[in-house]
């Protein structure tokens, strides 16, 4: 079984400064305020199952207030009218403040989401800062084109901010997703309402505080914690919101599309579920492949070794295909590495992965493990909850899995890997594509022809060759099929927050067109 961290090694809880919970109210029009209903909800520490703090619960009426503030800031405020250089200056200040407060933000996400603190320090927070800085650099480079018309007309295009944006962000990357959504929208000149996941509201409220300190005008950035059926639904169907950007499950993405269509036909950008394949060919380094498979399947709460990312992530490489020539050797190596996998407190630097985010997700993962056994898959490793406080589950590996089994088709969003054997390139491509999702895929091979063929044949938005989770602020990310549409990151993300307007005038007696 996986090694369980006892907390009796070099780690002492007193070594980590537990953050004071400073911000628990809604942030609307530049102020922290109670919800109109006065209701609150508890945000839970998944390490213990105990409450961290009570958070103001936003509802439809609170969303209305936030939208009014954002609409006023967009229609009459300075943010969309600033030159891009001024938005750049303020965003760079915002990034500096995030960087200065990175330790506190990292600890908030560690206790709120169960993420490994040492990964928050070296991955999530630095990437969040880099993302904000990237879009700060883009803010003064937004421009249209002069067009060559076919008759006596002069025409050019303007790229204008789309308006008020509703961001609905998930619980698996609270800080990074905040930066990925908010960064380009602010650079474009939009105003916005952010609904963080109800499981992880703490860091989003802290970011709102830092945004005000950076000089972002009141009403531009509003944060309304709450629940999907109330606050999330109100954002999706609001007649005065111009666009929705959502990362989460395919089921909720479909509901958001319906609400957007039946309200004001607002555009939506959806980054949804995944069931990503990791395909390992006979010529791959088996030791590295086993390490990457563990990291690719069990990231978000897991240790990175190669900058590969434990199950609570939409692009998890949880369907692992190993070619028949290395399959048996790969399984042995995989088990050997899994036996040294430390499951424990995310504040403990010795831990490889921490708890599931909440009781509901914990029970969902365990139910899928039981379903896998009922349908005839062989439990090769793990599969049990840890006998301790909190929502901890062993890393779990199934073999003898059929492609149509529930564990091979459903997004589990937890530490569950399925391993398959394949014979040739054609079979690998066919089986990799036999899913409703198309978010990402990994390929491990030293054969350039195989890498080129497979990367062009898999229907997914991101293909990683001999690496995994190779994210960067400049590289667009998004899905095919039921993994959604639209892109986060890169300049493609900035473009989705802009509208193109063409301006045309006649020209008379010109010596040329």
ROGUZA-511574 format. One record per residue (C-alpha): chain; residue in one letter; residue number from 1; x, y, z. Coordinates in nm, 3 decimals, decimal comma, always signed. Layout:
c	r	k	X	Y	Z
A	A	NUM	X	Y	Z
...
***
This chain:
c	r	k	X	Y	Z
A	X	1	+0,000	+0,000	+0,000
A	X	2	+0,099	+0,364	-0,028
A	X	3	+0,304	+0,505	+0,253
A	X	4	+0,093	+0,709	+0,495
A	X	5	+0,251	+1,020	+0,639
A	X	6	+0,231	+1,009	+1,017
A	X	7	+0,348	+1,360	+1,080
A	X	8	+0,624	+1,221	+1,303
A	X	9	+0,912	+1,286	+1,063
A	X	10	+1,086	+1,613	+0,993
A	X	11	+0,756	+1,799	+0,953
A	X	12	+0,601	+1,976	+1,247
A	X	13	+0,269	+2,162	+1,205
A	X	14	+0,417	+2,454	+1,398
A	X	15	+0,667	+2,503	+1,112
A	X	16	+0,385	+2,638	+0,894
A	X	17	+0,226	+2,965	+0,997
A	X	18	-0,148	+2,910	+0,981
A	X	19	-0,292	+3,217	+0,808
A	X	20	-0,538	+3,451	+0,968
A	X	21	-0,863	+3,439	+0,770
A	X	22	-0,898	+3,808	+0,691
A	X	23	-1,163	+3,815	+0,419
A	X	24	-1,494	+3,629	+0,445
A	X	25	-1,745	+3,874	+0,295
A	X	26	-1,855	+3,941	-0,062
A	X	27	-1,644	+4,193	-0,253
A	X	28	-1,873	+4,427	-0,447
A	X	29	-1,790	+4,770	-0,588
A	X	30	-1,461	+4,787	-0,405
A	X	31	-1,595	+4,698	-0,059
A	X	32	-1,631	+4,383	+0,150
A	X	33	-1,999	+4,347	+0,237
A	X	34	-2,234	+4,094	+0,395
A	X	35	-2,474	+3,909	+0,168
A	X	36	-2,818	+4,069	+0,149
A	X	37	-2,974	+3,759	+0,303
A	X	38	-2,720	+3,751	+0,586
A	X	39	-2,659	+3,383	+0,516
A	X	40	-2,315	+3,225	+0,544
A	X	41	-2,166	+2,885	+0,465
A	X	42	-1,867	+2,700	+0,603
A	X	43	-1,554	+2,640	+0,402
A	X	44	-1,404	+2,307	+0,510
A	X	45	-1,044	+2,197	+0,567
A	X	46	-1,020	+1,863	+0,379
A	X	47	-0,731	+1,756	+0,600
A	X	48	-0,970	+1,725	+0,895
A	X	49	-1,325	+1,772	+0,768
A	X	50	-1,359	+2,068	+1,006
A	X	51	-1,469	+2,424	+0,928
A	X	52	-1,206	+2,690	+0,858
A	X	53	-1,437	+2,992	+0,845
A	X	54	-1,787	+3,109	+0,767
A	X	55	-1,817	+3,282	+0,429
A	X	56	-2,089	+3,521	+0,317
A	X	57	-2,321	+3,333	+0,081
A	X	58	-2,397	+3,524	-0,236
A	X	59	-2,735	+3,476	-0,404
A	X	60	-2,921	+3,619	-0,704
A	X	61	-2,975	+3,955	-0,535
A	X	62	-2,605	+3,984	-0,454
A	X	63	-2,514	+3,895	-0,811
A	X	64	-2,749	+4,171	-0,928
A	X	65	-2,563	+4,424	-0,711
A	X	66	-2,226	+4,304	-0,840
A	X	67	-2,344	+4,323	-1,202
A	X	68	-2,475	+4,677	-1,151
A	X	69	-2,136	+4,777	-1,013
A	X	70	-1,953	+4,610	-1,300
A	X	71	-2,189	+4,761	-1,559
A	X	72	-2,143	+5,111	-1,419
A	X	73	-1,764	+5,061	-1,413
A	X	74	-1,771	+4,947	-1,775
A	X	75	-2,014	+5,202	-1,917
A	X	76	-1,895	+5,505	-1,723
A	X	77	-1,573	+5,417	-1,541
A	X	78	-1,210	+5,469	-1,638
A	X	79	-1,091	+5,107	-1,673
A	X	80	-1,203	+5,040	-2,036
A	X	81	-1,099	+5,396	-2,129
A	X	82	-0,751	+5,381	-1,984
A	X	83	-0,473	+5,357	-2,241
A	X	84	-0,338	+5,004	-2,245
A	X	85	-0,017	+5,128	-2,085
A	X	86	-0,208	+5,235	-1,772
A	X	87	-0,384	+4,899	-1,742
A	X	88	-0,041	+4,739	-1,785
A	X	89	+0,104	+4,947	-1,501
A	X	90	-0,178	+4,855	-1,262
A	X	91	-0,170	+4,486	-1,355
A	X	92	+0,203	+4,474	-1,295
A	X	93	+0,144	+4,627	-0,951
A	X	94	-0,126	+4,364	-0,890
A	X	95	+0,121	+4,088	-0,984
A	X	96	+0,384	+4,235	-0,751
A	X	97	+0,136	+4,235	-0,462
A	X	98	+0,041	+3,873	-0,533
A	X	99	+0,409	+3,786	-0,530
A	X	100	+0,464	+3,971	-0,201
A	X	101	+0,175	+3,781	-0,041
A	X	102	+0,245	+3,446	-0,207
A	X	103	+0,317	+3,254	+0,114
A	X	104	-0,016	+3,351	+0,269
A	X	105	-0,207	+3,278	-0,053
A	X	106	-0,034	+2,941	-0,091
A	X	107	-0,124	+2,841	+0,264
A	X	108	-0,485	+2,949	+0,216
A	X	109	-0,520	+2,722	-0,087
A	X	110	-0,339	+2,438	+0,092
A	X	111	-0,587	+2,435	+0,381
A	X	112	-0,893	+2,520	+0,170
A	X	113	-0,833	+2,280	-0,121
A	X	114	-0,594	+2,025	+0,031
A	X	115	-0,322	+2,116	-0,219
A	X	116	+0,041	+2,045	-0,136
A	X	117	+0,189	+2,359	+0,016
A	X	118	+0,535	+2,306	-0,130
A	X	119	+0,380	+2,280	-0,478
A	X	120	+0,175	+2,593	-0,420
A	X	121	+0,500	+2,773	-0,342
A	X	122	+0,692	+2,655	-0,648
A	X	123	+0,418	+2,601	-0,908
A	X	124	+0,074	+2,757	-0,855
A	X	125	+0,166	+3,095	-0,713
A	X	126	+0,465	+3,163	-0,943
A	X	127	+0,252	+3,066	-1,243
A	X	128	-0,032	+3,289	-1,124
A	X	129	+0,208	+3,583	-1,095
A	X	130	+0,362	+3,508	-1,436
A	X	131	+0,016	+3,487	-1,595
A	X	132	-0,091	+3,826	-1,463
A	X	133	+0,239	+3,976	-1,581
A	X	134	+0,199	+3,814	-1,924
A	X	135	-0,139	+3,978	-1,977
A	X	136	-0,014	+4,305	-1,832
A	X	137	+0,239	+4,301	-2,115
A	X	138	-0,038	+4,242	-2,367
A	X	139	-0,265	+4,524	-2,246
A	X	140	-0,100	+4,793	-2,461
A	X	141	-0,070	+4,572	-2,769
A	X	142	-0,437	+4,541	-2,856
A	X	143	-0,500	+4,684	-3,201
A	X	144	-0,695	+4,623	-3,517
A	X	145	-0,602	+4,633	-3,886
A	X	146	-0,621	+4,869	-4,179
A	X	147	-0,810	+4,687	-4,454
A	X	148	-0,752	+4,694	-4,831
A	X	149	-1,101	+4,736	-4,975
A	X	150	-1,197	+4,643	-5,331
A	X	151	-1,364	+4,975	-5,409
A	X	152	-1,352	+5,341	-5,303
A	X	153	-1,377	+5,276	-4,933
A	X	154	-1,138	+5,306	-4,643
A	X	155	-1,186	+5,058	-4,359
A	X	156	-1,018	+4,954	-4,038
A	X	157	-1,103	+4,734	-3,740
A	X	158	-1,115	+4,807	-3,368
A	X	159	-1,079	+4,546	-3,094
A	X	160	-1,306	+4,654	-2,811
A	X	161	-1,364	+4,491	-2,469
A	X	162	-1,667	+4,265	-2,471
A	X	163	-1,816	+4,418	-2,156
A	X	164	-1,914	+4,262	-1,824
A	X	165	-1,777	+3,909	-1,786
A	X	166	-1,892	+3,636	-1,547
A	X	167	-1,611	+3,404	-1,437
A	X	168	-1,706	+3,077	-1,267
A	X	169	-1,389	+2,906	-1,149
A	X	170	-1,322	+2,556	-1,008
A	X	171	-1,178	+2,435	-0,679
A	X	172	-0,877	+2,240	-0,804
A	X	173	-0,656	+2,542	-0,887
A	X	174	-0,805	+2,836	-0,697
A	X	175	-0,516	+3,079	-0,742
A	X	176	-0,401	+2,981	-1,087
A	X	177	-0,752	+2,971	-1,233
A	X	178	-0,823	+3,314	-1,087
A	X	179	-0,521	+3,454	-1,269
A	X	180	-0,596	+3,264	-1,592
A	X	181	-0,952	+3,402	-1,608
A	X	182	-0,913	+3,748	-1,459
A	X	183	-0,575	+3,839	-1,613
A	X	184	-0,674	+3,858	-1,982
A	X	185	-1,019	+4,000	-1,908
A	X	186	-0,864	+4,289	-1,714
A	X	187	-0,601	+4,345	-1,982
A	X	188	-0,877	+4,366	-2,245
A	X	189	-1,057	+4,638	-2,045
A	X	190	-1,349	+4,428	-1,924
A	X	191	-1,520	+4,445	-1,586
A	X	192	-1,626	+4,127	-1,412
A	X	193	-1,791	+3,916	-1,146
A	X	194	-1,594	+3,615	-1,018
A	X	195	-1,771	+3,326	-0,848
A	X	196	-1,509	+3,104	-0,686
A	X	197	-1,599	+2,743	-0,609
A	X	198	-1,786	+2,715	-0,280
A	X	199	-1,518	+2,469	-0,163
A	X	200	-1,235	+2,721	-0,207
A	X	201	-1,340	+3,086	-0,168
A	X	202	-1,058	+3,210	+0,055
A	X	203	-0,786	+3,303	-0,193
A	X	204	-1,027	+3,470	-0,440
A	X	205	-1,138	+3,714	-0,170
A	X	206	-0,774	+3,784	-0,085
A	X	207	-0,703	+3,855	-0,454
A	X	208	-0,990	+4,106	-0,455
A	X	209	-0,825	+4,290	-0,165
A	X	210	-0,490	+4,296	-0,348
A	X	211	-0,658	+4,419	-0,669
A	X	212	-0,797	+4,720	-0,482
A	X	213	-0,455	+4,792	-0,333
A	X	214	-0,305	+4,777	-0,683
A	X	215	-0,538	+5,051	-0,803
A	X	216	-0,799	+4,858	-0,998
A	X	217	-1,102	+5,089	-0,983
A	X	218	-1,410	+5,004	-0,779
A	X	219	-1,664	+4,790	-0,963
A	X	220	-1,414	+4,646	-1,210
A	X	221	-1,350	+4,325	-1,012
A	X	222	-1,625	+4,180	-0,794
A	X	223	-1,607	+3,846	-0,608
A	X	224	-1,928	+3,671	-0,504
A	X	225	-1,880	+3,337	-0,327
A	X	226	-2,186	+3,113	-0,333
A	X	227	-2,333	+2,795	-0,472
A	X	228	-2,379	+2,688	-0,832
A	X	229	-2,760	+2,655	-0,835
A	X	230	-2,800	+3,005	-0,692
A	X	231	-2,507	+3,242	-0,754
A	X	232	-2,371	+3,046	-1,052
A	X	233	-2,714	+3,020	-1,214
A	X	234	-2,777	+3,391	-1,160
A	X	235	-2,452	+3,479	-1,337
A	X	236	-2,520	+3,241	-1,628
A	X	237	-2,869	+3,376	-1,694
A	X	238	-2,810	+3,744	-1,618
A	X	239	-2,930	+3,974	-1,892
A	X	240	-2,662	+4,235	-1,826
A	X	241	-2,358	+4,004	-1,835
A	X	242	-2,199	+3,994	-2,179
A	X	243	-1,992	+3,676	-2,157
A	X	244	-1,934	+3,371	-1,937
A	X	245	-1,602	+3,194	-1,887
A	X	246	-1,635	+2,864	-1,701
A	X	247	-1,404	+2,582	-1,603
A	X	248	-1,567	+2,273	-1,452
A	X	249	-1,771	+1,966	-1,537
A	X	250	-1,934	+1,897	-1,872
A	X	251	-2,272	+1,861	-1,701
A	X	252	-2,258	+2,211	-1,554
A	X	253	-2,110	+2,351	-1,875
A	X	254	-2,418	+2,232	-2,062
A	X	255	-2,646	+2,407	-1,811
A	X	256	-2,448	+2,729	-1,845
A	X	257	-2,483	+2,715	-2,225
A	X	258	-2,858	+2,669	-2,192
A	X	259	-2,889	+2,960	-1,950
A	X	260	-2,677	+3,182	-2,173
A	X	261	-2,887	+3,093	-2,478
A	X	262	-3,223	+3,147	-2,312
A	X	263	-3,121	+3,480	-2,157
A	X	264	-2,933	+3,724	-2,380
A	X	265	-2,743	+3,484	-2,608
A	X	266	-2,417	+3,574	-2,438
A	X	267	-2,109	+3,390	-2,567
A	X	268	-1,954	+3,130	-2,339
A	X	269	-1,607	+2,983	-2,310
A	X	270	-1,606	+2,635	-2,157
A	X	271	-1,309	+2,432	-2,036
A	X	272	-1,476	+2,110	-1,926
A	X	273	-1,409	+1,749	-1,831
A	X	274	-1,149	+1,512	-1,964
A	X	275	-1,046	+1,148	-1,976
A	X	276	-0,704	+1,194	-2,123
A	X	277	-0,490	+0,911	-2,263
A	X	278	-0,119	+0,867	-2,194
A	X	279	+0,022	+0,639	-2,465
A	X	280	+0,354	+0,467	-2,394
A	X	281	+0,528	+0,295	-2,684
A	X	282	+0,779	+0,010	-2,667
A	X	283	+1,079	+0,237	-2,725
A	X	284	+1,001	+0,464	-2,429
A	X	285	+1,211	+0,472	-2,111
A	X	286	+1,000	+0,250	-1,883
A	X	287	+1,122	+0,405	-1,559
A	X	288	+1,045	+0,757	-1,677
A	X	289	+0,714	+0,639	-1,825
A	X	290	+0,604	+0,490	-1,491
A	X	291	+0,699	+0,812	-1,311
A	X	292	+0,512	+1,020	-1,564
A	X	293	+0,205	+0,794	-1,546
A	X	294	+0,189	+0,842	-1,168
A	X	295	+0,235	+1,216	-1,196
A	X	296	-0,003	+1,244	-1,490
A	X	297	-0,280	+1,048	-1,314
A	X	298	-0,238	+1,155	-0,956
A	X	299	-0,148	+1,522	-0,984
A	X	300	-0,293	+1,823	-0,838
A	X	301	-0,236	+1,704	-0,488
A	X	302	+0,082	+1,526	-0,594
A	X	303	+0,454	+1,593	-0,603
A	X	304	+0,604	+1,693	-0,937
A	X	305	+0,935	+1,547	-1,039
A	X	306	+0,951	+1,619	-1,411
A	X	307	+0,712	+1,915	-1,404
A	X	308	+0,434	+1,670	-1,475
A	X	309	+0,135	+1,715	-1,284
A	X	310	-0,293	+1,365	-0,891
A	X	311	-0,625	+1,314	-0,996
A	X	312	-0,804	+1,644	-0,926
A	X	313	-0,727	+1,796	-1,264
A	X	314	-0,928	+1,785	-1,585
A	X	315	-0,630	+1,685	-1,803
A	X	316	-0,518	+1,397	-1,577
A	X	317	-0,361	+1,120	-1,789
A	X	318	-0,577	+0,862	-1,617
A	X	319	-0,614	+0,626	-1,917
A	X	320	-0,266	+0,481	-1,956
A	X	321	-0,198	+0,271	-2,267
A	X	322	+0,124	+0,066	-2,254
A	X	323	+0,237	-0,123	-2,565
A	X	324	+0,250	-0,502	-2,531
A	X	325	+0,632	-0,520	-2,547
A	X	326	+0,677	-0,324	-2,224
A	X	327	+0,339	-0,376	-2,054
A	X	328	+0,448	-0,627	-1,787
A	X	329	+0,769	-0,440	-1,709
A	X	330	+0,576	-0,113	-1,691
A	X	331	+0,328	-0,255	-1,438
A	X	332	+0,608	-0,377	-1,212
A	X	333	+0,778	-0,039	-1,223
A	X	334	+0,448	+0,140	-1,165
A	X	335	+0,374	-0,068	-0,853
A	X	336	+0,726	-0,017	-0,722
A	X	337	+0,689	+0,360	-0,747
A	X	338	+0,335	+0,363	-0,608
A	X	339	+0,450	+0,177	-0,298
A	X	340	+0,673	+0,471	-0,214
A	X	341	+0,396	+0,726	-0,270
A	X	342	+0,335	+0,919	+0,053
A	X	343	-0,026	+1,018	+0,125
A	X	344	-0,046	+1,282	+0,395
A	X	345	-0,103	+1,633	+0,521
A	X	346	-0,055	+1,882	+0,236
A	X	347	+0,143	+2,106	+0,470
A	X	348	+0,399	+1,825	+0,515
A	X	349	+0,680	+1,859	+0,258
A	X	350	+0,723	+1,478	+0,265
A	X	351	+0,372	+1,419	+0,127
A	X	352	+0,324	+1,319	-0,237
A	X	353	-0,048	+1,382	-0,229
A	X	354	-0,309	+1,516	+0,005
A	X	355	-0,684	+1,474	+0,059
A	X	356	-0,975	+1,506	-0,182
A	X	357	-1,128	+1,852	-0,166
A	X	358	-1,445	+1,760	+0,027
A	X	359	-1,663	+1,474	+0,149
A	X	360	-1,874	+1,468	-0,167
A	X	361	-1,572	+1,430	-0,394
A	X	362	-1,420	+1,172	-0,156
A	X	363	-1,737	+0,960	-0,173
A	X	364	-1,759	+1,000	-0,551
A	X	365	-1,406	+0,865	-0,597
A	X	366	-1,469	+0,569	-0,363
A	X	367	-1,794	+0,486	-0,545
A	X	368	-1,609	+0,474	-0,879
A	X	369	-1,350	+0,241	-0,728
A	X	370	-1,628	+0,008	-0,613
A	X	371	-1,794	+0,032	-0,955
A	X	372	-1,469	-0,065	-1,124
A	X	373	-1,444	-0,380	-0,912
A	X	374	-1,813	-0,467	-0,974
A	X	375	-1,769	-0,437	-1,350
A	X	376	-1,479	-0,684	-1,348
A	X	377	-1,166	-0,470	-1,359
A	X	378	-0,873	-0,597	-1,152
A	X	379	-0,765	-0,375	-0,865
A	X	380	-0,390	-0,385	-0,914
A	X	381	-0,296	-0,141	-0,640
A	X	382	-0,449	+0,073	-0,363
A	X	383	-0,820	+0,150	-0,374
A	X	384	-0,887	+0,215	-0,005
A	X	385	-0,950	+0,524	+0,206
A	X	386	-0,691	+0,600	+0,471
A	X	387	-0,782	+0,533	+0,831
A	X	388	-0,739	+0,890	+0,950
A	X	389	-0,922	+1,219	+0,976
A	X	390	-0,990	+1,393	+0,649
A	X	391	-1,064	+1,285	+0,293
A	X	392	-0,759	+1,077	+0,204
A	X	393	-0,759	+0,794	-0,054
A	X	394	-0,475	+0,569	-0,164
A	X	395	-0,352	+0,605	-0,521
A	X	396	-0,550	+0,343	-0,711
A	X	397	-0,453	+0,144	-1,021
A	X	398	-0,685	-0,083	-1,221
A	X	399	-0,583	-0,330	-1,492
A	X	400	-0,788	-0,566	-1,713
A	X	401	-1,011	-0,270	-1,789
A	X	402	-1,246	-0,272	-2,088
A	X	403	-1,286	+0,049	-2,285
A	X	404	-1,660	+0,070	-2,214
A	X	405	-1,635	+0,031	-1,836
A	X	406	-1,750	+0,320	-1,619
A	X	407	-1,401	+0,385	-1,482
A	X	408	-1,268	+0,404	-1,839
A	X	409	-1,533	+0,651	-1,958
A	X	410	-1,629	+0,876	-1,665
A	X	411	-1,419	+1,162	-1,538
A	X	412	-1,348	+1,056	-1,179
A	X	413	-1,142	+1,356	-1,070
A	X	414	-0,946	+1,160	-0,815
A	X	415	-0,641	+0,931	-0,775
A	X	416	-0,765	+0,648	-1,000
A	X	417	-0,561	+0,518	-1,296
A	X	418	-0,668	+0,261	-1,554
A	X	419	-0,396	+0,074	-1,747
A	X	420	-0,455	-0,087	-2,088
A	X	421	-0,241	-0,296	-2,321
A	X	422	-0,223	-0,222	-2,695
A	X	423	-0,043	-0,373	-2,996
A	X	424	+0,021	-0,104	-3,257
A	X	425	-0,011	+0,263	-3,346
A	X	426	-0,348	+0,225	-3,518
A	X	427	-0,502	+0,053	-3,215
A	X	428	-0,361	+0,316	-2,980
A	X	429	-0,510	+0,602	-3,183
A	X	430	-0,849	+0,434	-3,215
A	X	431	-0,881	+0,355	-2,845
A	X	432	-0,743	+0,691	-2,731
A	X	433	-1,020	+0,862	-2,931
A	X	434	-1,300	+0,637	-2,798
A	X	435	-1,418	+0,889	-2,542
A	X	436	-1,661	+1,179	-2,546
A	X	437	-1,382	+1,403	-2,416
A	X	438	-1,091	+1,565	-2,596
A	X	439	-0,896	+1,782	-2,358
A	X	440	-0,539	+1,649	-2,366
A	X	441	-0,316	+1,349	-2,439
A	X	442	+0,037	+1,237	-2,369
A	X	443	+0,270	+1,039	-2,597
A	X	444	+0,593	+0,871	-2,491
A	X	445	+0,816	+0,755	-2,773
A	X	446	+1,159	+0,821	-2,924
A	X	447	+1,026	+0,772	-3,278
A	X	448	+0,953	+1,107	-3,440
A	X	449	+0,727	+0,951	-3,704
A	X	450	+0,511	+0,787	-3,439
A	X	451	+0,499	+1,111	-3,239
A	X	452	+0,391	+1,310	-3,545
A	X	453	+0,130	+1,057	-3,657
A	X	454	-0,029	+1,011	-3,316
A	X	455	-0,025	+1,381	-3,220
A	X	456	-0,210	+1,469	-3,541
A	X	457	-0,459	+1,183	-3,505
A	X	458	-0,581	+1,230	-3,148
A	X	459	-0,881	+1,460	-3,117
A	X	460	-0,770	+1,672	-2,824
A	X	461	-0,676	+2,033	-2,761
A	X	462	-0,332	+1,970	-2,609
A	X	463	-0,079	+1,700	-2,696
A	X	464	+0,231	+1,653	-2,483
A	X	465	+0,516	+1,447	-2,629
A	X	466	+0,761	+1,300	-2,375
A	X	467	+0,628	+1,542	-2,114
A	X	468	+0,298	+1,612	-1,941
A	X	469	+0,126	+1,920	-1,802
A	X	470	+0,356	+2,144	-2,003
A	X	471	+0,149	+2,456	-1,940
A	X	472	+0,276	+2,806	-2,008
A	X	473	+0,117	+3,150	-2,012
A	X	474	+0,189	+3,178	-2,387
A	X	475	+0,043	+2,836	-2,484
A	X	476	-0,336	+2,824	-2,542
A	X	477	-0,531	+2,551	-2,362
A	X	478	-0,879	+2,412	-2,429
A	X	479	-1,071	+2,112	-2,550
A	X	480	-1,232	+1,929	-2,839
A	X	481	-1,566	+1,746	-2,831
A	X	482	-1,738	+1,750	-2,490
A	X	483	-1,431	+1,899	-2,325
A	X	484	-1,560	+2,238	-2,433
A	X	485	-1,454	+2,520	-2,663
A	X	486	-1,265	+2,844	-2,644
A	X	487	-0,915	+2,878	-2,508
A	X	488	-0,750	+2,991	-2,187
A	X	489	-0,389	+3,113	-2,182
A	X	490	-0,194	+3,261	-2,468
A	X	491	-0,310	+3,549	-2,684
A	X	492	-0,613	+3,338	-2,784
A	X	493	-0,750	+3,394	-2,434
A	X	494	-0,715	+3,771	-2,467
A	X	495	-0,902	+3,769	-2,798
A	X	496	-1,212	+3,604	-2,650
A	X	497	-1,265	+3,909	-2,426
A	X	498	-1,257	+4,142	-2,729
A	X	499	-1,510	+4,219	-3,000
A	X	500	-1,410	+4,321	-3,352
A	X	501	-1,572	+4,632	-3,492
A	X	502	-1,520	+4,745	-3,852
A	X	503	-1,527	+5,117	-3,936
A	X	504	-1,570	+5,222	-4,301
A	X	505	-1,574	+5,559	-4,476
A	X	506	-1,589	+5,644	-4,846
A	X	507	-1,288	+5,799	-5,017
A	X	508	-1,315	+6,036	-5,313
A	X	509	-1,070	+6,125	-5,587
A	X	510	-0,792	+5,918	-5,435
A	X	511	-0,502	+5,833	-5,668
A	X	512	-0,517	+5,477	-5,532
A	X	513	-0,746	+5,253	-5,333
***
